[in-house]
Amino acid sequence: MQIEGATIDELSALSIEDQDSLLAFGRPIAFRIGSAEVLAEFNREASLLSVNLAHVEGGGEGILVTLWKLIERYAQQRGYTTIQWNVHALTCAKPNARLQRFLRMNGFTEVEHPVYGRILTRQTVV
């Protein structure tokens, strides 16, 4: 699976600085992973890495699992202890019931977030 035309191994071979710059901390970014278009925002605070998935269009070939594993590896390599996943799958223009079921089956819970409104969220200890 490729992310913006690069293989996972190619992205992993980039320097830490280059990998960090691709995530554009604190700013929304759009990227293609496999056949999906993703709109996300990454933030960091001390030992917490926050991943906000605002929109996922397309996919179906396991892109979320791939993204999940990549981000966990990234967090481990940099010493983060926790990943906060926030998925805005409940209030998007075309809610995907299949995605919502998948997330709930994988430990995500629905919350009313003070900033984002209704989201599915999960904290992962790295």
PLY file of the C-alpha trace (Angstrom):
ply
format ascii 1.0
element vertex 126
property float x
property float y
property float z
element edge 125
property int vertex1
property int vertex2
end_header
0.00 0.00 0.00
1.29 3.46 -0.83
0.83 6.81 0.85
0.98 9.67 -1.64
2.90 7.46 -4.05
5.54 6.32 -1.54
5.79 2.87 -0.01
5.69 2.42 3.74
9.36 1.37 3.67
10.29 4.56 1.76
8.44 6.72 4.29
10.02 4.84 7.19
13.48 5.49 5.71
12.99 9.27 5.86
14.70 11.21 8.61
12.76 11.94 11.79
12.61 15.61 10.82
11.20 14.81 7.37
8.62 12.42 8.82
7.54 15.02 11.39
7.21 17.70 8.70
4.90 15.45 6.67
2.47 15.31 9.60
2.27 19.14 9.74
1.43 19.15 13.46
-1.44 21.45 14.35
-2.63 21.90 10.75
-5.11 19.82 8.72
-3.56 17.76 5.94
-5.07 15.75 3.12
-3.36 12.66 1.74
-4.04 9.53 -0.27
-3.41 6.11 1.29
-4.23 3.21 -0.99
-7.45 4.16 -2.76
-8.66 6.43 0.08
-8.49 10.19 0.49
-7.94 11.19 4.12
-8.30 14.54 5.84
-6.53 14.49 9.20
-4.80 16.60 11.80
-1.97 15.46 14.06
-1.09 17.14 17.35
1.37 16.39 20.13
1.62 17.34 23.74
4.32 15.85 25.96
3.89 12.06 25.65
0.48 12.21 23.90
0.06 11.96 20.13
-3.39 13.05 18.97
-4.80 11.85 15.64
-7.97 13.50 14.33
-9.44 11.77 11.29
-11.92 14.27 9.93
-12.79 12.52 6.66
-12.01 9.22 4.96
-13.33 8.83 1.41
-12.97 5.52 -0.39
-10.65 2.78 0.74
-11.94 -0.56 1.86
-8.66 -2.41 1.45
-7.64 -2.08 5.09
-6.31 1.46 5.01
-7.42 2.23 8.57
-5.60 -0.80 9.95
-2.48 0.15 7.95
-2.68 3.76 9.15
-3.25 2.55 12.71
-0.10 0.37 12.61
2.01 3.09 11.01
1.03 5.67 13.58
1.62 3.25 16.46
5.12 2.50 15.10
5.77 6.24 14.67
4.64 6.91 18.26
6.81 4.10 19.68
9.90 5.32 17.83
9.48 8.81 19.30
8.64 7.83 22.86
4.96 8.75 22.95
3.12 6.74 25.58
-0.44 7.34 24.40
-2.27 7.89 21.12
-5.61 9.69 21.25
-7.70 8.72 18.21
-10.62 11.00 17.31
-12.69 9.98 14.30
-15.34 12.35 13.01
-17.43 9.58 11.44
-20.72 10.48 13.11
-21.29 13.99 11.81
-19.68 13.99 8.37
-21.70 14.76 5.22
-22.21 11.05 4.41
-21.84 8.95 7.58
-20.57 5.45 6.84
-22.37 2.88 9.00
-19.81 0.18 8.12
-16.95 2.38 9.32
-18.81 3.19 12.52
-19.37 -0.54 13.23
-15.71 -1.29 12.53
-14.55 1.43 14.92
-16.93 0.36 17.69
-15.82 -3.28 17.29
-12.24 -2.05 17.78
-12.82 -0.23 21.06
-13.93 3.22 19.93
-16.67 4.87 21.96
-19.01 7.70 21.11
-18.46 10.89 23.09
-19.55 14.50 22.98
-16.20 16.27 22.64
-16.11 19.92 23.83
-14.31 21.04 20.65
-15.31 18.50 17.97
-18.87 17.57 18.95
-19.98 13.94 18.52
-17.01 11.75 17.65
-15.78 8.19 18.04
-12.68 8.10 20.20
-10.15 5.67 21.61
-6.96 5.99 23.60
-4.18 3.51 22.86
-1.26 2.94 25.20
1.88 2.54 23.12
0 1
1 2
2 3
3 4
4 5
5 6
6 7
7 8
8 9
9 10
10 11
11 12
12 13
13 14
14 15
15 16
16 17
17 18
18 19
19 20
20 21
21 22
22 23
23 24
24 25
25 26
26 27
27 28
28 29
29 30
30 31
31 32
32 33
33 34
34 35
35 36
36 37
37 38
38 39
39 40
40 41
41 42
42 43
43 44
44 45
45 46
46 47
47 48
48 49
49 50
50 51
51 52
52 53
53 54
54 55
55 56
56 57
57 58
58 59
59 60
60 61
61 62
62 63
63 64
64 65
65 66
66 67
67 68
68 69
69 70
70 71
71 72
72 73
73 74
74 75
75 76
76 77
77 78
78 79
79 80
80 81
81 82
82 83
83 84
84 85
85 86
86 87
87 88
88 89
89 90
90 91
91 92
92 93
93 94
94 95
95 96
96 97
97 98
98 99
99 100
100 101
101 102
102 103
103 104
104 105
105 106
106 107
107 108
108 109
109 110
110 111
111 112
112 113
113 114
114 115
115 116
116 117
117 118
118 119
119 120
120 121
121 122
122 123
123 124
124 125
